[in-house]
Amino acid sequence: MYVCSCFGVTDQQVKEHAAAGACTPRQIASATKAGTDCGSCVRTIQGLLGRGACPRRELLEKGRAASVLAPAPELAEVA
């Protein structure tokens, strides 16, 4: 089934990119352009992605995102 008519992206392609690590509609758009023209497929893409495993989401849930995303101590001192 086509998810994005503008760029001919199928639900199978979205699932394949999700399995390869694309966790968000923006990452799917980066890989396929789906959702970057009219935008009507973004909600469908969100539905296909669901709440599955996502490395970044798992880090956020474990509370590690703050330490991973925090600037290096030597950079913080300069600022």
C-alpha positions in Angstrom: 0.0 0.0 0.0 1.3 3.5 -0.8 1.8 5.7 2.2 3.1 8.7 0.3 1.5 9.3 -3.1 3.7 12.3 -3.7 6.9 10.2 -3.8 5.6 6.7 -4.2 6.7 5.4 -0.8 5.0 2.2 0.4 4.3 1.0 3.9 6.8 -1.8 3.4 9.6 0.8 2.7 8.7 2.7 5.8 8.8 -0.5 7.8 12.2 -1.4 6.3 13.6 2.0 7.2 12.2 1.7 10.7 13.8 -1.7 11.1 17.1 -0.1 10.0 16.8 2.5 12.8 14.6 5.3 11.6 12.5 6.2 14.6 10.6 9.3 13.6 8.7 10.6 10.7 11.5 13.1 10.1 14.0 10.3 9.8 11.7 8.5 7.4 11.4 11.8 5.4 15.2 12.1 5.3 15.5 8.5 3.9 12.5 8.6 1.5 11.2 12.2 1.2 7.8 10.9 2.4 6.0 13.6 4.2 8.0 16.5 2.8 5.6 17.6 0.1 1.9 17.8 1.0 2.4 16.2 4.5 -0.9 14.2 4.4 1.0 10.9 5.0 2.8 12.0 8.2 0.1 10.6 10.5 0.1 7.3 8.7 3.9 7.1 9.0 3.6 7.9 12.7 1.1 5.0 13.0 3.4 2.6 11.2 6.3 3.6 13.5 4.2 3.2 16.6 5.9 3.0 19.9 8.4 0.4 18.9 12.0 0.2 19.9 14.0 3.3 19.2 17.6 3.7 20.4 17.1 7.4 21.2 13.7 6.8 22.9 15.2 4.0 25.0 18.0 6.4 26.1 15.4 9.0 27.1 13.4 6.5 29.0 16.5 5.3 30.9 17.4 8.9 31.8 20.7 8.8 29.9 19.8 11.4 27.3 20.9 14.2 29.5 24.3 12.8 30.0 24.7 11.8 26.3 23.5 15.2 25.1 25.2 17.4 27.6 28.2 19.3 26.3 31.7 18.2 27.2 32.9 19.7 30.5 35.7 21.6 28.7 33.2 23.2 26.4 30.9 24.2 29.2 33.7 26.0 31.0 34.4 28.1 27.9 30.8 29.1 27.5 
